Amino acid sequence: MKAAPINITYQGDLKCDVEHIPSTTRLRTTASDELGGQEKSLSPVDLLVAAVGSSVLSTMAVAAEKRELDIAGAKVQVDKQLANGCIDGINFRVIVPKRLLPDDKEFLEESARTCPCCGNLHPDIDTSVSFTYVGA
C-alpha cells in the first residue's frame, strides 16, 4: 500500500505547517515548551501520542463493526511521560459509553492492545491501556 504524502513546511518561530495532500487537511505544530516553544498548538510529541491513541480507538472500531457493536462516542484519554525530552511512557484510558457483554469487552480490549501503531513504538516506551465502560 502506498503511503499518503504529507508535506511539512517550517514557518519560523518554532512553527511547522503540516498538510495531508490527498485530503488537503492542514494543521500547525509548535515546539514543546521543553524545546523553547510556547505550546500554542500541538507539539510533534503530542501528535505522536494522539496518533497512537487514535489508532487504538480506530482498531477497536473496526473490531466492533465485525460484531455489530456500537461504540460511538468512545474516547481515549492520553497521558504521556517525558524523560530527558523523550517519551518514556504513554497511558491510554479508553472510555466506552456503552454496556457490553464480558465477551465483547474482552474482544475489543484485545483488539486495542494489538493496534498497529502500538507495535511501532520503541520497546523502551512503557505503554498501558485501561478500559472503562459507562452506559445505560
C-alpha positions in Angstrom: 0.0 0.0 0.0 1.3 3.4 -0.9 1.6 5.9 1.9 -0.3 9.2 1.6 2.1 12.1 1.0 2.4 14.7 3.8 4.2 18.0 3.3 5.7 19.9 6.2 6.9 23.4 6.0 8.8 25.3 8.6 7.2 28.7 9.1 9.7 30.2 11.5 9.1 31.0 15.2 9.3 27.2 16.0 6.1 26.5 14.0 5.5 24.0 11.2 2.6 23.6 8.9 1.6 20.1 8.1 -0.6 19.2 5.1 -2.1 15.8 4.2 -2.0 16.1 0.4 -4.9 13.8 -0.6 -7.4 15.4 1.8 -5.8 18.9 1.9 -6.2 18.7 5.7 -3.8 21.1 7.4 -2.6 21.7 10.9 0.2 23.6 12.7 2.6 22.3 15.2 4.8 24.2 17.6 7.8 23.2 19.5 7.0 21.9 23.0 7.9 24.1 26.0 10.8 21.8 26.8 12.4 22.9 23.5 11.6 26.6 23.9 8.1 26.6 22.2 5.1 28.3 23.6 2.6 25.4 23.2 0.1 27.5 21.3 -0.7 24.4 19.3 0.0 20.6 19.3 3.7 19.7 19.5 5.1 16.9 17.4 5.2 14.7 20.6 1.5 15.5 21.1 0.8 14.4 17.6 2.7 11.2 18.1 0.7 10.1 21.2 -2.5 11.4 19.6 -1.8 9.2 16.5 -1.3 6.2 18.7 -4.4 6.9 20.7 -6.4 7.4 17.5 -5.1 4.1 16.2 -6.2 2.3 19.4 -9.7 3.7 19.0 -9.9 3.0 15.3 -8.7 -0.6 15.7 -11.4 -1.1 18.3 -14.0 0.4 16.0 -13.0 -2.0 13.2 -13.3 -4.9 15.6 -16.6 -3.6 16.9 -18.1 -3.5 13.4 -17.2 -7.2 13.0 -19.5 -8.0 15.9 -22.0 -5.2 15.0 -21.3 -3.4 18.3 -22.0 0.3 18.6 -19.1 2.1 20.4 -20.0 5.6 19.0 -18.9 8.2 21.5 -15.9 6.1 22.8 -12.9 8.2 23.8 -9.3 7.8 24.6 -7.6 10.0 27.1 -3.8 10.0 26.6 -1.2 10.9 29.2 2.5 11.0 28.2 5.6 10.9 30.5 8.8 12.5 29.3 12.3 11.9 30.4 15.2 14.0 29.1 12.9 15.3 26.3 11.9 11.8 25.1 8.7 9.8 25.6 9.2 7.5 28.5 5.7 6.2 28.9 2.2 6.6 27.4 -1.0 5.8 29.3 -4.2 5.3 27.3 -7.6 5.3 29.1 -10.3 4.1 26.8 -13.8 5.1 27.8 -16.7 3.3 26.1 -20.1 4.9 26.8 -21.9 1.5 26.4 -22.6 -1.5 28.5 -21.2 -4.6 26.8 -21.1 -8.3 27.5 -17.9 -9.6 29.1 -17.0 -11.5 25.9 -17.4 -8.4 23.8 -15.3 -6.3 26.2 -12.5 -8.9 26.0 -12.7 -8.9 22.2 -12.5 -5.1 22.0 -9.7 -4.8 24.6 -7.6 -7.4 22.8 -8.1 -5.5 19.5 -7.0 -2.3 21.2 -3.8 -3.9 22.5 -2.9 -5.0 19.0 -3.3 -1.7 17.2 -0.6 -1.3 14.5 0.8 2.0 15.9 1.5 0.5 19.3 3.6 -2.2 17.7 5.8 0.5 16.1 6.7 2.2 19.4 10.2 1.6 20.7 10.1 -1.2 23.3 11.6 1.1 25.9 8.5 3.2 25.9 6.2 1.9 28.7 2.6 1.8 27.5 -0.5 0.9 29.3 -4.1 0.7 28.2 -7.0 0.7 30.6 -10.8 0.5 29.9 -13.9 2.0 31.5 -17.4 1.1 30.4 -20.1 3.6 31.3 -23.6 3.1 29.9 -27.3 2.6 30.4 
